[in-house]
């Protein structure tokens, strides 16, 4: 019998700069605070540390529900705007067929991170 093929990892199909935005959506959808902490730049993490991650998760869940409704992670689409080789730029996300404003991203030590609240 043939082995079932593993589910493709949608993150592997996403542009590098869009990966932290994808993980942000995933963290909010699944309530994963550790994943949420990993998506932000050091500057934003410090701010959120002060506010408290429980509170930030609750806020994001409310805002994402209001702004995006029910979404499937596999349906998210990302577009990067920035100069080639730059260490920052913006990522626009398409959710349920609707484009949303660009989010600032920054490359910190080789990893792309969301650089805004």
Secondary structure, DSSP 8 states (H G I E B T S, - for coil): ---------GGGGS-GGGHHHHHHHHHHHHT-HHHHHHHB-HHHHHHHHHH-HHHHHHHHHHHHHHHH-S--GGG-EEEEES-TT-SEEEEEEEETTEEEEEEEEEEETTEEEE---
